[in-house]
Amino acid sequence: MDFFERSIRFLAAIVWGPQTVILLLGVGFFLTIRLRFVQIRRLRLSFRFGLGKRDFGETAKERKGDITPFQALTTSLACTVGNGNIAGVCTAIAMGGPGAVFWMWLLAFVGMATKLVEAVLGQKFKRITPDGSVAGGPMYYIRYGLKLPWLAGIYAFFMGCKPLFATTSIQSNSIALALKTQLGLEPWISGLGLAVLTWLVIVGGIKSIAKVTTFLSPFMVFLYIFGALFTLIALASHLPHAFYLIFVGAFNPSAITGGVAGMTVARAIRYGLARGAYSNEAGTGTAAVFHATAQTSEPVRQGLIASLDVFLDTIVICSLTALAVLVTGVWNTGITSTAMTAAAFNAALPKYGGLIVAASSLLFGYSSLITVPYYGEISFKYLLGTWIKKPFRWIFCLVIFSGAVMKVEEAWSIGDIFNGMMAFTNLIGLVGLSGLALMLVKSYLKKLDTDKNKNY
């Protein structure tokens, strides 16, 4: 391990120290309690809103935005459902033990409320920019809601840097590893192909991105779920032991790792929360950017739709990955990232399992690569003006190429650093505006419950 890699890991450990853990879980529980577990009580309603493509009786003038509520969901889901669901879960287990999965689940539970509030505030404080497009996100609700422009600027800086220096490397690196493992394709070839394919979509902006993700998101999710469920069904007898590893590992890692050095509760928490936050992005504020562009006049309705991001990303897809690598026993073989998931799928589906992982890694990673530049672009547009849009898109694609040949550990550590800094600044805004969010949610749900002519 060289000096740069040691430094990056050290900095990532500081960022994801006790202060970030307490803040991330604390704010999530705070919002969950204040909203009286709305993410669970109204989960069915969230699905009814999210899976529909209707305008809910609103006029075009009322529905200010660039894309439909359904497109906002698929775009946000395409952003969150990336290689964090395949490679991220595996690195969390490899570095923190099976107990890291428990902490991912806990973060997802409270993160559904966090993301709901992010989307509500994103819609509430969205703005029409000089070029006529809609823009929103934490920098807008921190600036116009909390009246703290300096904090909004800090957040925008970290949010703009993350797609360039973290997401590009993580996604292209994970895809290149999967294609190298399964097909023998050289990483530089993968990186070049991804850069070109990404540019073809993002050059058209959010509307072009939304059109692609509306088709891509459902397809890639169903493909991966098929492979994971086949693996779990084939090895169903090992499921009880997998859950044992998760729950015991969360509080007593040494009991299942045989005293392996470094496997502690703190390590399980650190990697479980860090990888969970990277995967579902609850608390980091990115969802507010996408859901702010939705064509709707009801912020809370879009907030309920946004909570599905976390449920589908972590409770469903990440759980399938974790259980697959645990029931097959590949979690402690020394391999990591997409190679671990491929080994797990191959145990149940020889030859074809690894191909499913490679295809899923490509689709998951590509979906993230075509969506995350949008929130990076919005961030730098907030800081520097509309002129930055086209240069940012070109720079983003160039970095994709270099990320394919980068060390995977460095890429994930850089992602942890930016994610942690985004979460720290964004959560301040959420707490400060929680009273407003609570008022909006209560008012909207009361109106729904008393409306005899429900249009949903």
Buried (B, 14 or more C-beta within 10 A) or exposed (E): EEEEEEEBBEBBBEBBEEEBBEBBBEBBBBBBEBBEBBBBEBBEBBBBBBEBEEBBEBEEEEBBBBBBBBBBBBBBBBBBBBBBBBBBBBBBBBBBBBBBBBBBBBBBBBBBBBBBBBBBBBBBBBEEBEEEBBBBBBBBBBBBBBEBEEBBBBBBBBBBBBBBBBBBBBBBBBBBBBBBBBEEBEBEEBBBBBBEBBBEBBEEBBEBBBBBBBEBBEEBBEBBBEBBBBBBEBBEEBBEEBBBBBBBBBEBBBBBBEEEEEBBBEBBBBBBBBBBBBBBBBBBBBBBBBBBBBBBBBBBBBBBBBBBBBBBBBBBBBBBBBBBBBBBBBBBEEBBBBBBBBBBBBBBBEEEBBBBBBBBBBBBBBBBBBBBBBBBBBBBBBBBEBEBBEEBBEBBBEBBBBBBBBBBBBBBBBBBBBBBBBBBBBBBBBBBBBEBBBEBBBEBBEEBEEEEEEEE
